[in-house]
């Protein structure tokens, strides 16, 4: 296989995937590898009557958690906090008092920043239940603080801090509120100040909270849950908040991942901490500080697919593949692709890309 064959194969596979699945209205894919000499940026489908375009901004769901954890890393390097700080050091007591009551004991004071980052706090999730309510009730519009209070009143923790893994947006809402307390500005302003502006991500913004530095000529791509379009529901943006509110173009997202990989945002030591302080997420996946680590599983997950990055419930993904020095970024914009997005990336992009680079002796 030569380079043209590889790019044609990835392009055709992606477009067929979108065209054959009636649930998908639009989808986006970028593959970049300077080592292999490849840059693919494609889109398929439409937003309303506007054909999908590779330069179109789209909502990245929980991929945004990596932006949140990166800002925390930056604040650690500035000496504003520590990964081992108790979260109570940086949050108002009336908000978190009694938040982690488990089997008759209050563990709230034992929750550390790192527990929030790698989803080991034991706290319950607010996002899924409240999302179901939002789909049924368009008027639902809770602030991040009220979402945390809702969890305190309506859901029970799963285990003591550090004694298990439970993926929950509650952890990242608390991190967003910590960022606000430390920086003295809204989370969306911190996102712009620490990431978007320094990296010249001019078409990036936070859903229902901010606007991009430069308005795109294309509308933000539609995204859906069970045929319900979520773009214009302000309550959804507030519910997502620092757990995943980033909207960006693929090229802007590439700027972020390149900067992160090359230690232009946080230092090597901080990034290694973010990548390697992990808990087991699932088979072949560990979870660090907002980072998914795809790792070898004999007979199931070959070493050639080892990569790291982040993924979201809409079938969004943003990963770096060290073996080929490749960046793979994409989005299927539908909640039915929560698991299928990463599966597609591994099977239909990373696998042929790895085979190609090995065949030309570049790995």
Sine and cosine of phi, psi and omega as CSV:
sin_phi,cos_phi,sin_psi,cos_psi,sin_omega,cos_omega
0.00,0.00,0.76,-0.64,0.10,-1.00
-0.99,-0.13,0.04,-1.00,-0.09,-1.00
-0.88,0.47,-0.65,0.76,0.01,-1.00
-0.90,0.45,-0.64,0.77,0.05,-1.00
-0.89,0.46,-0.66,0.75,-0.01,-1.00
-0.90,0.44,-0.76,0.65,-0.03,-1.00
-0.90,0.43,-0.62,0.78,0.04,-1.00
-0.90,0.43,-0.65,0.76,-0.01,-1.00
-0.90,0.44,-0.71,0.71,0.01,-1.00
-0.90,0.43,-0.69,0.73,0.00,-1.00
-0.87,0.50,-0.77,0.64,-0.04,-1.00
-0.91,0.41,-0.67,0.74,0.00,-1.00
-0.87,0.49,-0.70,0.72,-0.02,-1.00
-0.90,0.43,-0.74,0.68,-0.04,-1.00
-0.91,0.41,-0.64,0.77,0.04,-1.00
-0.89,0.46,-0.64,0.76,0.01,-1.00
-0.84,0.54,-0.73,0.69,-0.04,-1.00
-0.94,0.33,-0.68,0.73,-0.05,-1.00
-0.92,0.39,-0.52,0.85,-0.08,-1.00
-1.00,0.09,-0.34,0.94,-0.05,-1.00
-0.98,-0.19,0.93,-0.36,-0.06,-1.00
-0.92,0.39,-0.30,0.96,0.04,-1.00
-0.94,0.33,-0.44,0.90,-0.12,-0.99
-1.00,0.04,0.82,-0.57,0.03,-1.00
-0.99,-0.12,-0.53,0.85,0.02,-1.00
-0.34,-0.94,0.37,-0.93,0.01,-1.00
-0.35,-0.94,0.38,-0.93,-0.14,-0.99
-0.65,-0.76,0.58,-0.81,0.00,-1.00
-0.52,-0.86,0.75,-0.66,0.12,-0.99
-0.80,-0.60,0.74,-0.67,0.09,-1.00
-0.78,-0.63,0.85,-0.53,-0.05,-1.00
-0.74,-0.67,0.81,-0.59,0.09,-1.00
-0.54,-0.84,0.96,-0.29,0.07,-1.00
-0.91,0.40,-0.54,0.84,0.01,-1.00
-0.88,0.47,-0.65,0.76,0.00,-1.00
-1.00,-0.07,-0.08,1.00,-0.01,-1.00
0.94,0.35,0.61,0.79,-0.08,-1.00
-0.85,-0.53,0.72,-0.69,0.19,-0.98
-0.60,-0.80,0.95,-0.32,0.02,-1.00
-0.89,-0.46,0.78,-0.63,0.09,-1.00
-0.65,-0.76,0.96,-0.28,-0.15,-0.99
-0.72,-0.69,0.34,-0.94,0.04,-1.00
-0.59,-0.81,0.45,-0.89,0.00,-1.00
-0.58,-0.81,0.56,-0.83,0.00,-1.00
0.98,-0.18,-0.48,-0.88,-0.06,-1.00
-0.34,-0.94,0.36,-0.93,0.20,-0.98
-0.93,-0.37,0.96,-0.27,-0.15,-0.99
0.89,0.46,-0.86,-0.52,0.03,-1.00
-0.99,-0.16,0.10,0.99,-0.03,-1.00
-0.99,-0.13,0.88,-0.47,0.01,-1.00
-0.85,0.52,0.63,-0.78,0.04,-1.00
-0.87,0.49,0.64,-0.77,-0.04,-1.00
-0.78,-0.63,0.61,-0.79,0.00,-1.00
-0.86,0.52,-0.38,0.93,-0.01,-1.00
-1.00,-0.05,0.16,0.99,-0.08,-1.00
-0.99,0.15,0.72,-0.69,0.09,-1.00
-0.95,0.32,0.59,-0.81,0.03,-1.00
-0.58,-0.81,0.45,-0.89,-0.08,-1.00
-0.98,0.18,0.77,-0.64,-0.16,-0.99
-0.97,-0.23,0.15,0.99,0.07,-1.00
0.76,0.64,-0.69,-0.72,-0.14,-0.99
-0.94,0.33,-0.05,1.00,0.20,-0.98
-0.83,0.56,-0.49,0.87,0.02,-1.00
-0.88,0.48,-0.34,0.94,0.03,-1.00
-0.88,0.48,-0.51,0.86,0.02,-1.00
-0.93,0.36,-0.51,0.86,0.09,-1.00
-0.93,0.37,-0.67,0.74,0.01,-1.00
-0.89,0.45,-0.73,0.69,-0.01,-1.00
-0.91,0.41,-0.53,0.85,0.04,-1.00
-0.92,0.40,-0.65,0.76,0.06,-1.00
-0.90,0.45,-0.65,0.76,0.08,-1.00
-0.86,0.52,-0.70,0.72,0.04,-1.00
-0.85,0.52,-0.66,0.75,0.03,-1.00
-0.90,0.44,-0.65,0.76,0.01,-1.00
-0.93,0.36,-0.55,0.84,0.10,-1.00
-0.89,0.46,-0.71,0.70,-0.01,-1.00
-0.91,0.41,-0.45,0.89,0.04,-1.00
-0.99,0.13,-0.07,1.00,0.00,-1.00
0.99,0.17,0.26,0.97,-0.04,-1.00
-0.99,0.14,-0.36,0.93,0.03,-1.00
-0.29,-0.96,0.07,-1.00,0.04,-1.00
-0.77,-0.64,0.50,-0.87,0.08,-1.00
-0.86,0.51,-0.41,0.91,-0.02,-1.00
-0.99,-0.10,0.07,1.00,0.11,-0.99
-0.88,0.47,0.59,-0.81,0.20,-0.98
-0.93,0.36,0.66,-0.75,-0.01,-1.00
-0.88,0.47,-0.47,0.88,-0.02,-1.00
-0.90,0.44,-0.34,0.94,0.03,-1.00
-0.91,0.41,-0.42,0.91,-0.15,-0.99
-0.86,-0.50,0.12,0.99,-0.03,-1.00
-0.78,-0.63,0.45,-0.89,0.00,-1.00
-0.92,0.39,0.70,-0.72,-0.08,-1.00
-0.89,0.45,-0.56,0.83,-0.02,-1.00
-0.92,0.39,-0.40,0.92,0.03,-1.00
-0.98,0.21,-0.69,0.73,-0.17,-0.99
-0.97,-0.26,-0.10,1.00,-0.01,-1.00
-0.83,0.55,0.83,-0.55,0.02,-1.00
0.96,0.29,0.29,0.96,-0.05,-1.00
-0.93,0.36,-0.57,0.82,-0.04,-1.00
-0.89,-0.45,0.98,0.21,0.08,-1.00
-0.99,-0.16,0.93,-0.36,-0.07,-1.00
-0.79,-0.61,0.88,-0.47,0.01,-1.00
0.77,0.64,0.72,0.69,0.10,-0.99
0.99,0.12,-0.01,1.00,0.01,-1.00
-0.88,-0.48,0.64,-0.77,0.03,-1.00
-1.00,-0.07,0.92,-0.38,-0.02,-1.00
-0.98,-0.18,0.14,0.99,-0.11,-0.99
-0.80,0.61,-0.70,0.71,-0.06,-1.00
-0.94,0.35,-0.24,0.97,-0.02,-1.00
-1.00,-0.01,-0.12,0.99,0.00,-1.00
-0.97,0.24,0.85,-0.53,0.02,-1.00
-0.98,-0.21,0.28,-0.96,0.02,-1.00
-0.82,0.58,-0.68,0.73,-0.04,-1.00
-0.90,0.43,-0.50,0.87,0.07,-1.00
-0.91,0.42,-0.61,0.79,0.06,-1.00
-0.92,0.38,-0.68,0.73,-0.08,-1.00
-0.90,0.43,-0.69,0.72,-0.06,-1.00
-0.97,-0.25,0.40,0.92,0.17,-0.99
0.87,0.49,0.63,0.78,0.02,-1.00
-0.88,-0.47,0.32,0.95,-0.01,-1.00
-0.95,0.31,-0.46,0.89,-0.09,-1.00
1.00,0.03,-0.12,0.99,-0.02,-1.00
-0.92,0.40,0.47,-0.88,0.03,-1.00
-0.97,0.23,0.27,-0.96,-0.03,-1.00
-1.00,-0.08,0.63,-0.78,0.10,-1.00
-0.99,-0.14,-0.42,0.91,-0.26,-0.97
-0.91,0.41,-0.79,0.62,-0.15,-0.99
-0.90,0.44,-0.73,0.68,-0.03,-1.00
-0.92,0.40,-0.70,0.72,-0.01,-1.00
-0.93,0.35,-0.51,0.86,0.07,-1.00
-0.90,0.44,-0.68,0.73,0.05,-1.00
-0.86,0.51,-0.65,0.76,0.04,-1.00
-0.91,0.41,-0.63,0.78,-0.02,-1.00
-0.92,0.40,-0.63,0.78,0.02,-1.00
-0.87,0.49,-0.59,0.80,-0.02,-1.00
-0.99,0.11,-0.49,0.87,-0.08,-1.00
-0.78,-0.62,0.99,-0.17,-0.07,-1.00
-0.90,0.43,-0.33,0.94,-0.06,-1.00
-0.99,0.13,-0.18,0.98,-0.01,-1.00
-0.88,0.48,0.81,-0.58,-0.08,-1.00
-0.44,-0.90,1.00,0.07,-0.06,-1.00
-0.98,-0.20,0.68,-0.74,0.12,-0.99
-0.94,0.34,0.31,-0.95,0.07,-1.00
-0.82,0.57,-0.65,0.76,0.03,-1.00
-0.88,0.47,-0.68,0.73,-0.01,-1.00
-0.93,0.36,-0.52,0.85,0.07,-1.00
-0.90,0.43,-0.67,0.74,0.04,-1.00
-0.90,0.44,-0.67,0.74,0.03,-1.00
-0.90,0.44,-0.59,0.81,0.03,-1.00
-0.88,0.47,-0.68,0.73,0.04,-1.00
-0.87,0.49,-0.70,0.71,-0.02,-1.00
-0.85,0.53,-0.64,0.77,-0.08,-1.00
-1.00,0.07,-0.43,0.90,-0.21,-0.98
-0.86,-0.51,-0.12,0.99,-0.06,-1.00
-0.68,-0.73,0.48,-0.88,-0.03,-1.00
-0.96,-0.27,0.61,-0.79,0.09,-1.00
-0.88,0.48,0.33,-0.95,-0.10,-1.00
-0.98,-0.17,-0.46,0.89,-0.05,-1.00
-0.17,-0.99,0.26,-0.97,0.06,-1.00
-0.91,0.42,0.44,-0.90,0.00,-1.00
-0.81,0.59,0.73,-0.68,0.04,-1.00
0.99,0.14,0.03,1.00,-0.09,-1.00
-0.95,-0.30,0.30,0.95,0.02,-1.00
0.05,-1.00,-0.19,-0.98,0.02,-1.00
-0.71,-0.70,0.77,-0.64,0.10,-0.99
-0.55,-0.84,0.92,-0.38,-0.01,-1.00
-0.95,0.32,0.86,-0.51,-0.04,-1.00
-0.51,-0.86,0.68,-0.73,0.05,-1.00
-0.94,0.34,-0.36,0.93,0.04,-1.00
-0.81,0.58,-0.68,0.73,0.02,-1.00
-0.83,0.56,-0.69,0.73,-0.08,-1.00
-0.99,0.16,-0.42,0.91,0.16,-0.99
-0.90,0.44,-0.67,0.74,0.03,-1.00
-0.89,0.45,-0.63,0.77,0.06,-1.00
-0.89,0.45,-0.64,0.77,0.05,-1.00
-0.89,0.46,-0.66,0.75,0.02,-1.00
-0.92,0.38,-0.57,0.82,0.08,-1.00
-0.90,0.44,-0.69,0.72,0.04,-1.00
-0.86,0.51,-0.66,0.75,0.02,-1.00
-0.90,0.44,-0.67,0.74,-0.02,-1.00
-0.90,0.43,-0.64,0.77,-0.06,-1.00
-0.97,0.25,-0.69,0.72,-0.07,-1.00
-0.99,0.11,-0.35,0.94,-0.03,-1.00
0.96,0.26,0.32,0.95,0.02,-1.00
-0.62,-0.78,0.33,-0.94,-0.01,-1.00
-0.85,0.52,0.45,-0.89,-0.04,-1.00
-0.84,0.54,-0.66,0.75,-0.04,-1.00
-0.90,0.44,-0.52,0.85,0.05,-1.00
-0.95,0.33,-0.62,0.78,0.06,-1.00
-0.90,0.43,-0.63,0.77,0.03,-1.00
-0.87,0.50,-0.69,0.73,0.04,-1.00
-0.92,0.38,-0.72,0.70,-0.08,-1.00
-0.91,0.41,-0.68,0.73,-0.13,-0.99
-1.00,-0.03,-0.37,0.93,-0.08,-1.00
-0.79,-0.61,-0.86,0.52,-0.12,-0.99
-0.88,0.48,-0.76,0.65,-0.05,-1.00
-0.93,0.37,-0.74,0.67,0.00,-1.00
-0.87,0.49,-0.51,0.86,-0.04,-1.00
-0.99,-0.12,0.07,1.00,-0.01,-1.00
0.83,0.56,0.69,0.73,0.07,-1.00
-1.00,0.07,0.98,0.18,-0.21,-0.98
-0.97,0.25,-0.30,0.95,-0.02,-1.00
-0.95,-0.32,0.36,0.93,-0.05,-1.00
-0.94,-0.34,0.55,-0.83,0.02,-1.00
-0.33,-0.94,0.00,-1.00,0.01,-1.00
-0.94,-0.33,0.81,-0.59,-0.12,-0.99
-0.80,0.60,0.86,-0.51,0.05,-1.00
0.91,0.42,0.19,0.98,0.03,-1.00
-0.87,-0.49,-0.54,0.84,-0.09,-1.00
-0.57,-0.82,0.03,-1.00,0.03,-1.00
-0.82,-0.57,0.45,-0.89,0.03,-1.00
-0.95,0.32,0.38,-0.93,0.05,-1.00
-0.89,0.46,-0.53,0.85,0.01,-1.00
-0.74,-0.67,0.88,-0.48,-0.03,-1.00
-0.93,0.36,0.78,-0.62,0.01,-1.00
-0.95,0.32,0.49,-0.87,0.10,-1.00
-0.97,0.26,-0.15,0.99,0.00,-1.00
-0.95,-0.32,0.58,-0.81,0.06,-1.00
-0.94,0.35,0.45,-0.89,0.12,-0.99
-0.87,0.50,0.73,-0.69,-0.08,-1.00
-0.86,0.50,0.63,-0.78,0.09,-1.00
-0.90,0.44,0.59,-0.81,0.16,-0.99
-0.69,-0.72,0.48,-0.88,-0.26,-0.97
-0.68,-0.73,0.45,-0.90,0.27,-0.96
-0.74,-0.67,0.90,-0.43,0.00,-1.00
0.77,0.64,0.77,0.64,0.03,-1.00
0.95,0.32,0.01,1.00,0.07,-1.00
-1.00,-0.01,0.87,-0.49,0.02,-1.00
-0.98,0.20,0.78,-0.63,-0.13,-0.99
-0.96,-0.27,-0.12,0.99,-0.14,-0.99
-0.77,0.64,-0.73,0.68,-0.18,-0.98
-1.00,-0.09,0.10,0.99,-0.01,-1.00
-1.00,0.05,0.98,-0.21,-0.06,-1.00
-0.85,0.53,-0.57,0.82,0.01,-1.00
-0.88,0.48,-0.49,0.87,0.03,-1.00
-0.93,0.36,-0.69,0.72,0.01,-1.00
-0.88,0.48,-0.64,0.77,0.01,-1.00
-0.95,0.33,-0.58,0.82,0.04,-1.00
-0.92,0.39,-0.61,0.80,-0.03,-1.00
-0.97,0.25,-0.77,0.64,0.14,-0.99
0.75,0.66,-0.75,-0.67,-0.05,-1.00
-0.98,0.19,0.05,1.00,0.11,-0.99
-1.00,0.07,-0.07,1.00,0.03,-1.00
0.43,-0.90,0.72,0.70,-0.06,-1.00
-1.00,-0.08,0.16,0.99,-0.09,-1.00
-0.96,0.30,0.75,-0.66,0.15,-0.99
-0.88,-0.47,0.75,-0.66,-0.07,-1.00
-0.35,-0.94,0.26,-0.96,0.17,-0.99
-1.00,0.09,0.33,-0.94,0.05,-1.00
-0.87,0.50,-0.62,0.79,-0.02,-1.00
-0.92,0.38,-0.60,0.80,0.08,-1.00
-0.91,0.41,-0.67,0.74,0.02,-1.00
-0.89,0.45,-0.57,0.82,0.07,-1.00
-0.89,0.45,-0.65,0.76,0.06,-1.00
-0.85,0.53,-0.69,0.72,-0.01,-1.00
-0.90,0.44,-0.76,0.65,-0.06,-1.00
-0.91,0.41,-0.63,0.78,0.06,-1.00
-0.87,0.49,-0.70,0.72,-0.02,-1.00
-0.91,0.42,-0.63,0.77,0.00,-1.00
-0.92,0.39,-0.73,0.68,-0.02,-1.00
-0.88,0.48,-0.60,0.80,-0.08,-1.00
-0.99,-0.11,0.31,0.95,0.11,-0.99
0.87,0.49,0.55,0.83,0.04,-1.00
-1.00,-0.04,-0.17,0.99,0.07,-1.00
-0.96,-0.27,-0.84,0.54,0.09,-1.00
-0.85,-0.52,0.32,-0.95,-0.03,-1.00
-0.95,0.31,0.21,-0.98,0.03,-1.00
-0.86,0.51,-0.68,0.73,-0.01,-1.00
-0.88,0.48,-0.68,0.73,0.00,-1.00
-0.92,0.40,-0.69,0.72,0.00,-1.00
-0.90,0.44,-0.64,0.77,0.04,-1.00
-0.89,0.46,-0.61,0.79,0.08,-1.00
-0.89,0.46,-0.70,0.71,0.00,-1.00
-0.89,0.46,-0.60,0.80,-0.04,-1.00
-0.99,0.17,-0.53,0.85,-0.22,-0.98
-0.94,-0.33,-0.14,0.99,0.12,-0.99
-1.00,0.03,0.99,0.10,-0.25,-0.97
-0.89,-0.46,0.27,-0.96,0.20,-0.98
-0.77,-0.64,0.38,-0.93,-0.02,-1.00
-0.97,0.25,0.88,-0.48,0.00,-1.00
-1.00,0.06,-0.74,0.67,-0.03,-1.00
-0.16,-0.99,-0.10,-1.00,0.00,-1.00
-0.88,0.48,0.90,-0.44,0.02,-1.00
0.98,0.20,0.16,0.99,-0.01,-1.00
-0.71,-0.71,0.84,-0.54,0.18,-0.98
-0.96,-0.28,0.40,-0.91,-0.02,-1.00
-0.85,-0.53,0.86,-0.52,0.05,-1.00
-0.99,-0.15,-0.66,-0.75,0.00,-1.00
-1.00,0.05,0.99,0.11,-0.06,-1.00
0.97,0.26,0.16,0.99,-0.10,-0.99
-0.89,-0.45,0.77,-0.64,0.18,-0.98
-1.00,0.03,0.76,-0.65,0.10,-0.99
-0.92,-0.40,0.93,-0.37,0.08,-1.00
-0.99,0.12,0.86,-0.52,-0.09,-1.00
-0.78,-0.63,0.25,-0.97,-0.09,-1.00
-0.89,0.45,0.73,-0.69,0.19,-0.98
-0.78,-0.62,0.90,-0.43,-0.04,-1.00
-0.77,0.64,0.75,-0.66,0.03,-1.00
0.96,0.28,-0.27,0.96,-0.05,-1.00
-0.91,-0.41,-0.71,0.71,-0.06,-1.00
-0.78,-0.62,0.99,-0.17,-0.04,-1.00
-0.92,0.39,0.42,-0.91,0.00,-1.00
-0.86,0.50,-0.44,0.90,-0.02,-1.00
-0.88,0.47,-0.32,0.95,-0.03,-1.00
-0.99,-0.16,0.04,1.00,0.00,-1.00
-0.85,0.52,0.81,-0.59,-0.08,-1.00
-0.36,-0.93,0.15,-0.99,0.05,-1.00
-0.56,-0.83,0.44,-0.90,-0.02,-1.00
0.23,-0.97,-0.66,-0.75,-0.02,-1.00
-0.50,-0.87,0.39,-0.92,-0.01,-1.00
-0.64,-0.77,0.32,-0.95,-0.04,-1.00
-0.69,-0.72,0.25,-0.97,-0.14,-0.99
-0.92,0.40,-0.30,0.95,0.00,-1.00
-1.00,0.05,0.18,0.98,-0.11,-0.99
0.99,0.14,0.37,0.93,0.04,-1.00
-1.00,0.09,0.53,-0.85,0.03,-1.00
-0.45,-0.89,0.51,-0.86,0.02,-1.00
-0.48,-0.88,0.98,-0.22,-0.15,-0.99
-0.75,-0.66,0.42,-0.91,0.13,-0.99
-0.89,-0.45,0.70,-0.71,-0.02,-1.00
-0.92,-0.40,0.99,-0.17,-0.11,-0.99
-0.85,0.52,-0.60,0.80,-0.07,-1.00
-0.85,0.52,-0.67,0.75,-0.02,-1.00
-0.97,-0.26,0.03,1.00,-0.06,-1.00
0.80,0.60,0.73,0.68,-0.09,-1.00
-0.92,-0.40,0.50,-0.87,0.09,-1.00
-0.91,-0.42,0.78,-0.63,-0.01,-1.00
-0.81,-0.58,0.90,-0.45,-0.11,-0.99
-0.75,-0.66,0.72,-0.69,0.01,-1.00
-0.21,-0.98,0.03,-1.00,-0.07,-1.00
-0.26,-0.97,0.73,-0.68,0.08,-1.00
-0.98,-0.22,-0.09,1.00,0.15,-0.99
0.83,0.56,0.55,0.83,0.05,-1.00
-0.49,-0.87,0.71,-0.71,-0.06,-1.00
-0.90,0.43,-0.30,0.95,0.05,-1.00
-0.93,0.37,-0.20,0.98,-0.01,-1.00
-0.97,-0.26,0.38,0.92,-0.02,-1.00
-0.81,0.59,-0.70,0.72,0.05,-1.00
-0.99,-0.12,-0.53,0.85,-0.11,-0.99
-0.95,0.32,-0.37,0.93,0.01,-1.00
-0.89,0.45,-0.79,0.62,0.01,-1.00
-0.92,0.39,-0.62,0.78,0.03,-1.00
-0.86,0.50,-0.68,0.74,0.03,-1.00
-0.89,0.45,-0.70,0.71,0.00,-1.00
-0.84,0.54,-0.72,0.69,-0.04,-1.00
-0.92,0.39,-0.73,0.69,-0.12,-0.99
-0.98,0.22,-0.70,0.71,-0.19,-0.98
-0.98,-0.19,-0.18,0.98,0.02,-1.00
-0.87,-0.50,-0.86,0.51,-0.07,-1.00
-0.91,0.42,-0.65,0.76,-0.03,-1.00
-0.88,0.47,-0.81,0.59,0.02,-1.00
-0.91,0.40,-0.55,0.84,0.02,-1.00
-0.90,0.43,-0.69,0.73,0.02,-1.00
-0.90,0.43,-0.67,0.74,0.03,-1.00
-0.88,0.48,-0.65,0.76,-0.02,-1.00
-0.90,0.43,-0.75,0.66,-0.05,-1.00
-0.91,0.41,-0.54,0.84,0.07,-1.00
-0.93,0.37,-0.60,0.80,-0.04,-1.00
-0.92,0.39,-0.44,0.90,0.00,-1.00
-0.98,-0.18,0.13,0.99,0.12,-0.99
0.95,0.32,0.55,0.83,-0.03,-1.00
-0.95,-0.30,0.08,1.00,0.02,-1.00
-0.91,-0.42,0.00,0.00,0.00,0.00
